[in-house]
Amino acid sequence: MRFGWFVMGTESGTYQDILEQVQLAEELGFEGVWLGERHFEHSELLYSSPFHAAAAMAAKTHRIRIGTAGRILALDHPIHIAEDAATLDLLSGGRLDLGVTRAGLDERFHQIFERPVEDTRRGQFEEALEIIVKAWTCDRFAYEGEYYQIPEVSVLPKPVQKPRPPIYLVAVSRHTMAFAAQKGYPVFIGALQTPRELRESLAFYWQAFRESGHDGVAMDLPVNRFLYVGESNAKAQQEMAEPFWSFIQHKAPDLKVALQGKYGEKGFKLERFLEDFCIFGAPGLVIERIKELQALGVTYLLCTLNFITMEHKLCLKSMERFSQEVMPHFKEAPQAELLIGPTR
């Protein structure tokens, strides 16, 4: 099992605190740090300029990989994104993981940037991905598509990683998941999926992956979970109850809408979330729940351990407990567990 860290702010934290958290994450043994993209009043939660924030993180670290989860392709030209991403790969010494998404979860992003959601067609997203890959891997190229027409051009700089940095897709729909599997791109699996839904998503992806002719490739599909490690189960849930509820109600409107649609009014409560996708507890309970995910075929856990509604020092303590008391139980897994396992 590999562990990445999805980085948000904390209630009493600053950008400088976030940079210190990233340094701590590297020291604690996390393999990657991932940044989301948000704009306007929600940018306090994540990042309005993820590449700039990632460059600052790269300057403060040496080993940890730095990824976007994900850069909204519809809000910019793909060559501009390719240039920025390649620059980040150079500045980080080849540590970039580029995660992308077709559209933002808040339609206001698209309205204000004059990129209406209804205009962010799947074909345009797929063309943008092709252009990014060509910009990275071709000395010169031209492109003639339905949405983009690019005369012959040489895009610089080129990334350090060869043939290119890894690309991950945020796959909310089965259509996007099937496209990613066909092209051989790994996908992010969202934090709200229950164990049953997670099993179905993994089975769907790997079946589509094999049917597209891919086989024997070592690749992880990051699965996100909201985590908090406390002294005991009761204390962890007590410490997280108000901050997590406030996070849903006031800081993550897209998450709130998704949860209301998923559970309705009767099921919209923390007890249900703890059953399905939140892991708040003592180290023993966290280990048990992660082993359940491992049994489903999860090999990369994307941990959300800090919250904009929670005191900074509590988030740091949870990170430290996770590293010292949870992660060591998963470090001795045989290498075979890190492969895609076509028979799963």
C-alpha positions in Angstrom: 0.0 0.0 0.0 1.3 3.4 -1.0 0.1 6.6 0.8 -0.4 10.0 -0.7 -1.7 13.2 1.0 -4.4 15.4 -0.3 -3.5 18.8 1.0 -6.0 21.4 2.1 -5.7 24.3 4.6 -6.5 24.2 8.3 -8.6 26.5 10.4 -5.7 28.4 11.9 -3.2 27.7 9.2 -1.6 29.9 6.5 0.1 29.2 3.2 3.4 29.1 5.1 1.9 26.5 7.4 0.8 24.5 4.4 4.4 24.5 3.1 5.6 23.3 6.5 2.9 20.5 6.4 4.3 19.4 3.1 7.8 19.2 4.5 6.4 17.2 7.4 4.6 14.9 5.0 7.9 14.1 3.3 9.6 13.5 6.6 6.7 11.2 7.7 7.0 9.0 4.6 4.1 10.0 2.4 4.9 9.3 -1.3 3.0 12.1 -2.8 1.2 15.4 -2.1 -1.9 16.3 -4.2 -3.5 19.7 -4.8 -7.0 20.4 -5.9 -8.1 23.4 -7.9 -10.8 25.8 -6.7 -11.6 29.5 -7.4 -13.1 32.5 -5.7 -14.6 32.0 -2.2 -13.6 28.3 -2.3 -10.0 28.9 -3.0 -9.2 29.1 0.8 -10.0 25.4 0.8 -7.8 24.4 -2.1 -5.8 26.3 -4.7 -6.7 28.9 -7.3 -3.2 28.5 -8.8 -2.1 24.9 -8.1 1.0 25.0 -10.3 2.4 28.0 -8.4 1.6 26.4 -5.0 3.2 23.1 -6.2 6.4 25.0 -7.3 6.7 26.4 -3.8 6.2 22.9 -2.4 8.9 21.5 -4.8 11.3 24.2 -3.5 10.8 23.1 0.1 11.1 19.3 -0.5 13.5 16.7 -2.1 11.7 13.4 -2.5 7.9 13.6 -2.3 6.0 13.6 -5.6 3.8 16.6 -6.3 0.5 16.2 -8.1 -2.6 18.0 -9.2 -6.0 16.5 -8.5 -7.0 17.8 -10.8 -6.2 20.7 -13.1 -9.4 21.9 -14.8 -8.5 21.6 -18.5 -11.5 23.6 -19.8 -10.3 26.8 -18.1 -7.1 27.1 -20.1 -5.5 26.3 -23.4 -3.8 22.8 -23.4 -0.5 24.2 -24.6 -0.4 26.7 -21.7 -1.1 23.8 -19.3 1.6 21.7 -21.0 4.2 24.5 -20.6 3.3 25.1 -16.9 3.4 21.4 -16.1 6.7 20.9 -17.8 8.2 23.8 -16.0 7.0 22.3 -12.7 8.5 19.0 -13.6 11.8 20.7 -14.3 11.7 22.7 -11.0 10.8 19.6 -9.0 13.5 17.4 -10.6 11.0 15.1 -12.3 8.4 14.8 -9.5 5.3 15.9 -11.2 2.1 13.8 -11.4 -0.4 15.7 -13.6 -4.0 15.0 -12.6 -6.7 16.6 -14.8 -10.4 16.9 -14.9 -12.8 17.9 -17.7 -14.8 20.5 -15.7 -14.9 22.1 -12.2 -17.5 21.0 -9.7 -18.8 24.6 -9.4 -20.4 26.0 -12.5 -19.5 29.5 -11.4 -15.9 28.8 -12.4 -17.0 28.3 -15.9 -19.4 31.2 -16.0 -16.9 33.7 -14.8 -14.0 32.5 -16.9 -16.5 32.4 -19.9 -16.1 28.6 -20.4 -19.7 27.4 -20.0 -20.0 23.9 -18.6 -22.2 22.9 -21.6 -19.3 23.8 -23.9 -16.8 21.5 -22.1 -17.5 18.6 -24.3 -15.8 15.3 -23.8 -14.3 15.5 -27.2 -12.6 18.8 -26.3 -11.2 17.3 -23.2 -9.8 14.3 -25.1 -8.3 16.6 -27.7 -6.7 18.7 -24.9 -5.1 15.6 -23.5 -3.7 14.6 -26.9 -2.2 18.1 -27.3 -0.5 18.0 -23.9 1.1 14.7 -24.6 2.3 15.8 -28.0 3.7 19.1 -26.6 5.7 17.0 -24.1 6.9 14.3 -26.4 7.3 15.8 -29.9 10.0 18.1 -31.0 7.5 19.8 -33.3 3.9 19.0 -34.1 0.7 20.4 -35.7 -2.8 19.5 -34.6 -6.1 19.6 -36.6 -9.0 18.6 -34.5 -12.7 19.5 -34.1 -12.0 21.9 -31.2 -8.3 22.8 -31.5 -6.4 23.8 -34.6 -2.7 24.3 -34.0 -0.1 25.2 -36.7 3.3 23.5 -36.5 5.0 24.5 -33.3 7.7 23.4 -30.9 6.6 23.7 -27.3 9.2 24.3 -24.6 10.3 23.4 -22.0 10.2 19.6 -22.2 9.6 17.7 -18.9 12.4 15.8 -17.1 10.4 12.6 -16.9 10.6 10.4 -20.0 8.6 9.7 -22.1 6.4 12.1 -20.1 5.1 12.7 -16.6 2.3 10.4 -15.4 -1.2 11.6 -16.2 -4.2 10.8 -14.0 -7.9 11.5 -14.8 -10.6 12.5 -12.3 -13.3 10.0 -13.3 -16.7 10.8 -11.9 -18.6 9.0 -14.7 -18.3 5.5 -16.1 -17.7 7.1 -19.6 -14.6 8.9 -18.3 -13.4 5.8 -16.5 -13.8 3.7 -19.7 -12.0 6.3 -21.7 -9.1 6.4 -19.2 -8.8 2.6 -19.2 -8.8 2.5 -23.0 -6.0 5.0 -23.1 -4.1 3.5 -20.2 -4.5 6.5 -17.9 -4.9 5.8 -14.2 -8.0 7.4 -12.5 -8.7 9.0 -9.1 -11.6 7.3 -7.3 -13.6 9.8 -5.3 -13.8 9.9 -1.5 -17.6 9.2 -1.3 -17.6 5.7 -2.8 -18.7 3.0 -0.4 -16.8 -0.3 -0.3 -19.4 -1.9 -2.5 -19.2 1.0 -5.0 -15.4 1.0 -4.8 -15.3 -2.8 -5.7 -17.6 -2.2 -8.7 -15.5 0.8 -9.9 -12.2 -1.1 -9.7 -13.7 -4.1 -11.5 -15.2 -1.9 -14.2 -11.9 -0.1 -14.8 -9.7 -3.2 -14.9 -12.1 -5.0 -17.2 -12.1 -2.1 -19.6 -8.3 -1.8 -19.3 -7.7 -5.4 -20.3 -10.3 -5.3 -23.1 -8.3 -2.4 -24.5 -5.3 -4.6 -24.8 -3.3 -3.4 -21.8 -1.7 -6.0 -19.6 1.1 -6.4 -17.1 1.5 -2.8 -16.2 2.3 -1.7 -12.7 -0.2 1.1 -11.9 -2.1 2.4 -9.0 -5.5 4.0 -8.9 -5.6 6.5 -6.0 -8.6 6.1 -3.8 -9.4 9.1 -1.5 -10.6 8.8 2.1 -11.2 11.4 4.8 -9.0 10.4 7.8 -8.4 11.4 11.3 -6.3 9.4 13.8 -6.9 10.1 17.5 -6.1 8.7 20.9 -9.2 6.5 20.9 -12.2 5.8 18.6 -14.5 7.9 20.8 -12.1 10.8 21.1 -11.3 10.9 17.4 -15.0 10.9 16.4 -15.7 13.6 19.1 -12.8 15.8 17.9 -13.9 15.4 14.2 -17.7 15.6 14.5 -18.1 19.4 14.5 -15.2 20.3 12.2 -16.2 17.7 9.6 -19.9 18.7 9.7 -18.9 22.4 9.4 -16.6 21.4 6.5 -19.5 19.8 4.6 -22.1 22.5 5.5 -20.0 25.7 4.9 -16.8 25.0 3.0 -17.5 22.3 0.4 -20.9 23.0 -1.3 -20.2 20.6 -4.1 -19.6 17.8 -1.6 -22.7 18.8 0.3 -24.9 18.5 -2.8 -23.3 15.2 -3.7 -24.0 13.8 -0.2 -27.6 15.0 -0.2 -28.2 13.4 -3.5 -26.5 10.2 -2.4 -28.1 9.8 1.0 -31.2 12.0 1.1 -32.3 13.9 4.3 -32.6 10.8 6.5 -29.2 9.3 5.7 -27.4 12.7 5.8 -25.6 12.1 9.1 -22.0 11.5 10.3 -22.8 8.0 11.5 -23.6 6.9 8.0 -20.5 8.6 6.6 -18.3 6.7 9.1 -19.7 3.5 7.8 -19.2 4.3 4.2 -16.1 6.5 3.6 -14.9 8.4 6.7 -12.1 6.8 8.8 -12.0 8.5 12.2 -10.6 6.5 15.0 -7.7 5.2 17.0 -4.7 3.7 15.0 -6.2 0.1 15.4 -9.5 1.0 13.8 -7.7 3.0 11.0 -5.5 0.0 10.2 -8.5 -2.3 10.1 -10.4 -0.1 7.7 -7.4 0.3 5.4 -6.9 -3.4 5.3 -10.5 -3.7 4.2 -9.7 -1.4 1.3 -6.5 -3.3 0.5 -8.6 -6.5 0.3 -10.7 -4.8 -2.4 -7.6 -4.2 -4.5 -6.7 -0.7 -3.4 -2.9 -0.1 -3.6 -2.7 3.7 -3.3 -4.6 5.5 -0.5 -5.0 9.3 -1.0 -5.4 10.6 2.5 -7.3 13.7 3.4 -5.9 14.5 6.8 -6.2 18.2 7.2 -9.4 20.3 7.2 -10.1 24.0 6.8 -12.4 23.8 9.7 -10.0 22.1 12.1 -7.3 23.4 14.4 -3.9 23.3 12.8 -2.2 21.4 15.6 -4.8 18.7 15.7 -4.3 18.0 12.0 -0.5 17.8 12.5 -1.0 15.4 15.4 -3.2 13.2 13.3 -0.7 13.1 10.5 2.1 12.1 12.9 -0.1 9.3 14.4 -0.9 8.1 10.9 2.7 7.9 10.0 4.1 6.4 13.2 1.3 4.0 14.1 -0.6 3.2 10.9 1.8 3.3 7.9 4.3 0.8 9.3 1.7 -1.9 9.1 1.6 -1.6 5.3 5.3 -1.1 4.4 6.2 -4.8 4.2 3.6 -5.8 1.6 5.1 -8.0 -1.2 5.9 -6.2 -4.5 3.2 -8.3 -6.2 0.5 -6.4 -4.3 1.6 -3.2 -6.2 0.8 -4.7 -9.6 -2.6 -4.3 -11.3 -3.4 -8.0 -10.9 -5.4 -8.7 -14.1 -7.3 -11.6 -12.3 -8.9 -9.3 -9.7 
